[in-house]
Amino acid sequence: MNLAPYIPFVFELTTFACLLFLHKTFGNARSELVRTRSNYIFIGLILWLTLQMMLSLSHFYSSDTKVFPPKFVLLIFPPLLLIATLFITKSGRRFIDSLPLAQLTFVNIVRLPVEIVLYWLFLNKAVPELMTFSGRNFDILVGISAPIVALLILRNKINKTGLIAWNIAGLALLLNIVIHAILSAPFPFQRLAFEQPNIAVLYFPFSWLPAFIVPAALFTHLVALRQLTRPTQG
């Protein structure tokens, strides 16, 4: 891809912002154990991003896209497995239940610059229009509203029903773009956007979107919904 330098630069900054927001969230957990281990989590996430950077730069994902199952699975499966493990295990549930809801919510502000980058990529023929806010992707609404909802949480100005509704809506919008992104990628099961496939996520730094930013957004919504719907203890 031949892109203006500012496009990957903005996306890299967005990824690092997401990483720092998560690190801050873990550092402010109610559990002292989580707080003391937040730096180790931070290092682990950096190593994951570094691994995906190396694989993407070596054209691991962009070469032989018709193989089945697609190599793309290695971008998304490990984060999903980690999230599932946190929800399944007792120690994992203690971890996620200790995270501050307002800061979890604020992490989703990164979806605003992500949507702007996706639009730039569409203009440069690297993703189809259906993946942008001028097409079928309205995820930008979550990025715009996330800091407002986080502030309302801090000021106790939003009730549990409103928060559950916002997180369900955010989850639905996330799944919408993920499905469209997968079905428009140049894989054997491609069903959409044959005139302009979704190729950007096969290259660095945009491979960080499915490898990190999307799982991070998914994680925040699932954790928030668990916290908001679980029975009150004591």
N, C-alpha and C positions, 0 to 999 in steps of 0.2 A: 504494500500500500504506500502510495506517495501522498503523505499528509503534511499540512502546515505544522511546524514544530509545536505551536501552542496547543494543538488538540491533544496529543499524548501527554503533554506537560500538565494540562489542566486535569486530565484523568488521573495521572500519577499523584498530584496534589490531593485530589478527592479521595483516592485510596488511602493515602497516608493520614488524611483527616479522619476517615472512618476508623482506621487502626488506633489513632490517638483517642478518639471518643470512646471506643470500646475499652481501651486501657484505663481511662479515667473512670468509666463505669465500674470495672472490676475493682479498681483501687478504692472506690467508695462503697463497696459491698458491706452489708451489715455483719457478715461473717468475718472475723479476724483472720481465719485461715485463708479465705479467698483473697483478702487484702494483701496478706504476706506473700501469696503466690502469684499476684497479678503481674509481677515483672517476668516470671517464668512463662506465663501465658503469652505475654507480649513478645518475648524472644521466640516462642514457638510459632506465633503467627508470622513473625518476620522471616523465619526459616521457611515456612510454607510459601510465602510470597516469593522468596528468593528461588525456591525450587521451581515454582511455576514460571518465573521469569526465565530461568535457564532453559526449561523445556520449550517455552514459546520462542525464544530467540534461536533455538536450534531447529526450528520449524517442525517440531515433533507433532504438533496439532494440525498444522496447515498442510502437511504432506499426507497423501493417501487418505483423503477424507471419506472415501467410499468403503473403507474397511468396516466390518461389523463384528462386534460392537464398536462404535467409534471411539477413538482415543480420547475424545472429549469427556468420556465417562471419568477419566482420571482427574479432571478438573472439578467435577461436582460431587462425585461419590464420597471421597474422604470427609469433606465438611458435613455432608448430610449424615454420614455414619457417626461423626462426633456429636452432632446435635441429638441424634436418636439415643446415643449412649448416655448423654446427660439427662435425658428425660426418663430413661429406663432404670438407671441405677439410683440407689438411695443417696449416695454421695453426690451424684450429679444433680439430683433434685434439690438437695440442700444448697448446692452452689447456685443454681438459678433462682431459687426462692429468696436468696439473700441480696439479689441485685436491685439497685434503686430504679423504680419504675420511671421516674421523670427523665433520668439520664438514658435509660434504654430507649425511651421515646425519641429523645433528641438526636440519637444516632442516625435516625432516618432523614435528617436534613441533607445528608449526602446524596439522597435520591434526586434533589434539585439539580446540582451540577452534572450528575450522571445523565439526566435527560437532555440537558443542553449539549453534552458531548455526543450523545446518540444522534441528535439532530445534525450536528456538524458532520458526523460520520455518514449520515444519509446524504447530505449535500456532496460528499466526496465519494459516493457510490461504494460505501463499505458496509452499510446495513440497509435493509429495505425501509420504505417510508412507514410501513405498518408498525415498526418498532419505535416510532417517535410520537411526540404529542400531536403532530399533524396527521397521524395515522390512527392506530388503534391502541396507543399506549397513553394512559392517563395517570401514570405513576408519579408524574411531577406534582400532582395535587398532594400526595403524601409528603414529599419533600418540603413543599410550601407550608403545610399545616403542622408539621412535626414540632418546630420550635414553639408554636403557639400552644399546642396541646401540652407540651412539656411544661410551659410556664403556668398553664391552668392547673396542672397537677401540683406544682410547687405551691400555688396559692389556694389550693383546695376549692377551685372554682368549677370543677367538672366531676360529675358523679361516675360511679362504676359502670352504669349502663352506657353512658356516652363513651367511655374509654373502651369498653368491649366493642361497641359499634365501630369506633375509629380503627381499632386493630383488625377487626374482621374485614373492613373495607380495604385497609392497607394490605392485608394478606391476599385478598382477592385480586387487587390490582397488580401485586407482585406476581402471582401465579399467571395472570393474564399475559404479562410481557414475557415471562419465562417460557410459556407454551408457544407463543408466537415466535420467540427467538429460536427455540429448538426446531420447530417445524419449518422455519425458513433458512436453517443452516444447511450447507451442502453435504448432508449425510444421506445414506441410503433411504431413509424414511422421510426425506424432505417432501412437504406438501404445499408450501407457500413460497411466494416471492422468487419464482424461478428466474425472472428477469433481472433481479438483483438479490442474490442470496446474502445471508448474514455471515460475512467472512471476518469481520473485525475481531470477534471474540477468539479467533484462532491465532491471533498475533499479540505480541507484547506491545503496550501494557494492558490492552483491553481484555486479555485472558483473565486478568484479575477480577473482572466483573462477575463471571460465573464462579470463579474460584474463591472469592472472598466477599465482595460487596453484597451479592445476592444472598449467600448463606447468612451473612451478618444481619441483613434486613429480616430474613425469615426467622432467625434466632430471636431477634427483639420482639417480633409479634407473638411468637409461640410462648416465649417466657412471660410476656405481659398477659396474655390470655390465661395462662396457668395461674399466675398470681391473682388475677382478677376473679377467677371462677373457683378456686380451691376453697374448701371450707375454712372458716376462721378458726385458728388454733386457740385453745385455752378458753 
